[in-house]
């Protein structure tokens, strides 16, 4: 079974000949298709019917059923529309049934990047530990910080304007689809200089992947992978340089932290952390470090750390120790309560699975799957 993120609708007829993520992939592997419509945005019957109508005959034959998602209200009121929809399709010789109506449910599961409402709803909430994630134009791997949002003593906000900086304990520079472009943007809008100022006054600065690259002295792009620049200056917080290479690094990571002398991560030596790498650059330098192959992947220094490990905060013991060290620095008592984000996510996915089983014709879906 494969689930594709897709792009746009399956009926992007002007792009069909190049399609790799919708009906093109279904054709490539000869897979049946179930079409899901979001009723929350309105016009779900028109959307589902229009998509089916626009497909060419071969693609249309792959549609074996439809699902209506995010329904709010009394499903009995929807049933006449479902019958009319099915009758219309059957009148055209298409045996496509509605396989279920899924009511809206509140879930804490990872959002699709472009739909992440958290990026545009800054609450400016304040708690014991306040974290500002810098929201750049090319920001990637939005889910790196989902675990932090579940800690009761943490307020997590995404900031885009330099005026929003200055009252946090931790600033995080996230991953980026184009590190150099985002770095130049931070220089242009004043955030670059503001972060350097706050770091010099004691604010903790963390860099993940592209953000890790930014923390170094320079970024080189000799092959112009990301830009027309040959090189650009980084924050200079870490004694490292990054070179953009032609080959992208994609690895699962499981490493034991060692050689950490920074009080920021006191007690973290010996901890096993898991995550993944996906980056274009290779980072080298003169810091005490954790490496994989020839590439630095984790550096802690004074009031900063940088890493290539996406999902680093999903590691509960590591994250709690990190947050407790921030608490101690603020004169707050540490919190001993452990939290497993992995277990939390499993509970949420189990909740979703139970919800789908209760509202979909699972037996028919199994038949479609073969």
Number of C-alpha atoms within 10 A of each C-alpha: 4 6 6 10 9 13 11 9 12 20 19 16 13 8 11 15 10 8 16 16 15 19 26 17 14 17 15 9 8 11 16 17 20 19 18 18 21 17 20 13 8 10 11 16 17 12 16 18 15 12 18 22 13 14 19 12 10 10 18 18 15 20 21 20 19 20 21 22 17 16 16 13 10 9 12 8 9 12 12 10 12 17 13 12 18 17 16 14 17 13 9 8 9 16 14 21 20 19 21 20 25 21 17 14 12 8 12 15 15 12 13 12 13 9 9 13 11 14 17 13 11 15 11 15 11 15 13 15 20 18 25 24 21 23 23 23 14 15 19 18 17 20 18 19 18 19 21 21 13 15 17 10 16 17 20 26 24 21 22 19 14 16 10 15 17 15 13 19 19 24 25 22 26 26 29 24 17 19 27 27 17 21 25 14 15 22 15 11 13 13 21 18 15 17 21 16 13 19 17 12 10 13 19 21 26 20 24 26 27 28 26 31 34 31 29 23 18 21 26 21 21 16 14 14 17 17 14 12 15 14 17 14 17 24 20 14 21 24 17 22 22 26 19 23 17 13 10 13 14 11 13 12 17 12 18 12 17 15 13 20 15 16 17 22 23 13 15 23 14 12 14 14 20 17 18 16 18 17 22 22 25 21 21 19 15 10 14 16 20 18 15 11 6 9 17 22 23 24 24 22 19 15 20 24 22 28 22 29 24 23 20 20 22 22 19 18 18 20 20 21 20 18 22 21 20 22 18 11 13 12 9 13 11 14 12 10 7 12 17 12 18 12 10 15 16 12 15 15 15 12 15 17 11 11 15 16 13 13 14 17 15 14 11 14 14 9 8 15 13 7
